[in-house]
């Protein structure tokens, strides 16, 4: 009669310990691969504004080097550049206006949606708008960047800065 083939106890314990260590260290060993995977699986959130929300205004959670990202300083859709000061996109960054993200009293600020058109909130600096990005249940990271952009573009008294 032969004994079944089973690994010695210390080998099994060593294998479990090594697997646990590898699982804990893997994110630190391959940060680029994990960031790439996160970028692939992350839901793309885009902004639409204007009458009936048909005007594409950019991607709010894309990589800053993507051409449609609002964080891309060299893109026509970028919040930090002066291109939109001279284009039809200016109305979405004015201190006052029905479609402005910078006017807390705007009646139709831009909307943030995903590719399936699921609504994520209004892109507006209002802290009291129930479905706004800056509301208590909104996205504070996007709200902070939007507020900074609005403050840079507009004076505290609400008058627009002249473009450079």
C-alpha positions as CSV (number, residue, x, y, z in Angstrom):
1,X,0.0,0.0,0.0
2,X,1.4,3.4,-1.0
3,X,0.8,6.7,0.7
4,X,-1.0,9.4,-1.3
5,X,1.3,12.1,-2.7
6,X,0.8,15.2,-0.6
7,X,3.3,18.0,-0.2
8,X,5.0,18.3,3.2
9,X,3.2,20.8,5.5
10,X,6.1,23.3,5.5
11,X,6.0,23.5,1.7
12,X,2.3,24.3,1.6
13,X,2.7,27.0,4.2
14,X,5.7,28.4,2.3
15,X,3.7,28.5,-1.0
16,X,0.8,30.3,0.7
17,X,3.2,32.8,2.3
18,X,5.0,33.5,-1.0
19,X,1.6,33.9,-2.8
20,X,0.4,36.4,-0.2
21,X,3.6,38.4,-0.4
22,X,3.5,38.5,-4.2
23,X,-0.2,39.6,-4.1
24,X,0.7,42.5,-1.7
25,X,3.8,43.6,-3.6
26,X,2.5,43.2,-7.2
27,X,0.8,46.7,-7.3
28,X,4.1,48.3,-6.3
29,X,6.1,46.3,-8.9
30,X,3.9,47.3,-11.8
31,X,2.3,50.7,-11.2
32,X,2.2,51.6,-14.9
33,X,0.4,48.4,-15.9
34,X,-2.2,48.9,-13.2
35,X,-2.7,52.6,-14.2
36,X,-3.2,51.4,-17.8
37,X,-5.7,48.8,-16.8
38,X,-7.6,51.4,-14.7
39,X,-7.7,53.8,-17.6
40,X,-9.1,51.0,-19.8
41,X,-11.8,50.0,-17.4
42,X,-12.7,53.5,-16.0
43,X,-16.0,54.9,-17.3
44,X,-15.4,57.9,-19.5
45,X,-17.4,60.9,-18.3
46,X,-18.1,63.6,-20.9
47,X,-19.7,67.0,-20.8
48,X,-22.5,68.3,-23.0
49,X,-24.0,71.8,-22.8
50,X,-26.1,74.3,-24.7
51,X,-29.7,74.0,-25.8
52,X,-30.8,70.4,-25.5
53,X,-27.3,69.5,-24.3
54,X,-26.0,68.7,-27.8
55,X,-22.7,70.6,-27.7
56,X,-19.7,68.3,-26.8
57,X,-17.5,70.2,-24.3
58,X,-14.9,67.5,-23.5
59,X,-14.0,64.6,-21.2
60,X,-13.8,65.4,-17.5
61,X,-12.0,62.3,-16.3
62,X,-9.7,61.5,-19.2
63,X,-6.0,61.5,-19.2
64,X,-4.7,65.1,-19.6
65,X,-2.9,64.2,-22.8
66,X,-6.0,63.0,-24.6
67,X,-7.2,65.5,-27.3
68,X,-10.8,65.7,-25.9
69,X,-9.8,66.1,-22.3
70,X,-10.7,69.4,-20.5
71,X,-7.4,69.0,-18.6
72,X,-5.3,69.2,-21.8
73,X,-3.8,72.7,-22.0
74,X,-3.2,72.4,-25.7
75,X,-6.6,71.1,-26.7
76,X,-9.4,73.4,-28.0
77,X,-11.5,71.9,-25.3
78,X,-9.0,72.6,-22.5
79,X,-10.1,74.8,-19.6
80,X,-6.7,76.3,-19.0
81,X,-6.1,77.7,-22.5
82,X,-7.3,80.9,-24.1
83,X,-8.6,79.2,-27.3
84,X,-12.2,79.0,-26.0
85,X,-12.1,82.7,-25.1
86,X,-12.3,83.4,-28.8
87,X,-14.7,80.5,-29.8
88,X,-18.3,79.5,-29.3
89,X,-17.2,77.6,-26.1
90,X,-16.8,80.9,-24.2
91,X,-20.4,80.9,-23.0
92,X,-19.7,77.9,-20.8
93,X,-17.0,79.7,-18.9
94,X,-18.5,83.1,-18.5
95,X,-19.2,84.6,-15.0
96,X,-22.9,85.0,-15.9
97,X,-25.0,83.1,-18.3
98,X,-27.7,80.5,-18.7
99,X,-25.3,77.8,-19.9
100,X,-22.3,78.8,-17.8
101,X,-20.5,76.3,-15.5
102,X,-19.1,79.3,-13.6
103,X,-22.5,81.0,-12.8
104,X,-24.0,79.4,-9.7
105,X,-27.5,80.6,-10.9
106,X,-27.3,79.3,-14.4
107,X,-30.5,77.8,-15.6
108,X,-29.0,75.2,-17.9
109,X,-25.4,74.4,-17.0
110,X,-23.5,71.7,-18.8
111,X,-24.3,68.0,-17.9
112,X,-21.8,65.3,-17.1
113,X,-22.8,61.9,-18.6
114,X,-21.2,58.5,-19.5
115,X,-21.3,56.9,-22.9
116,X,-24.6,55.3,-22.1
117,X,-26.0,58.7,-21.4
118,X,-26.3,58.0,-17.6
119,X,-26.5,61.4,-15.9
120,X,-23.8,62.1,-13.3
121,X,-24.6,65.7,-12.4
122,X,-24.5,69.3,-13.6
123,X,-21.1,70.9,-14.2
124,X,-21.7,74.0,-12.1
125,X,-20.0,75.7,-9.1
126,X,-23.3,76.0,-7.2
127,X,-23.0,74.3,-3.8
128,X,-26.8,74.1,-3.4
129,X,-27.9,72.7,-6.8
130,X,-29.1,69.2,-5.8
131,X,-27.6,67.4,-8.7
132,X,-24.5,69.6,-9.1
133,X,-20.9,68.5,-9.2
134,X,-20.2,70.8,-6.3
135,X,-23.2,69.7,-4.2
136,X,-22.5,67.7,-1.0
137,X,-23.0,64.5,-2.9
138,X,-21.1,65.7,-6.0
139,X,-17.5,65.0,-7.0
140,X,-15.2,67.2,-4.9
141,X,-12.1,66.7,-7.1
142,X,-13.9,67.9,-10.3
143,X,-15.6,70.7,-8.3
144,X,-12.3,72.0,-6.9
145,X,-10.7,72.1,-10.4
146,X,-13.8,73.8,-11.9
147,X,-13.9,76.4,-9.2
148,X,-10.2,77.2,-9.7
149,X,-10.8,77.6,-13.4
150,X,-13.8,79.9,-12.8
151,X,-11.9,82.0,-10.3
152,X,-8.9,82.3,-12.7
153,X,-11.1,83.3,-15.6
154,X,-13.4,85.7,-13.7
155,X,-12.8,88.4,-11.1
156,X,-14.3,88.0,-7.7
157,X,-16.9,90.7,-8.5
158,X,-18.1,88.6,-11.4
159,X,-16.7,90.6,-14.3
160,X,-14.9,88.6,-16.9
161,X,-11.1,89.0,-17.3
162,X,-9.9,90.1,-20.6
163,X,-8.2,87.3,-22.5
164,X,-4.4,87.5,-22.7
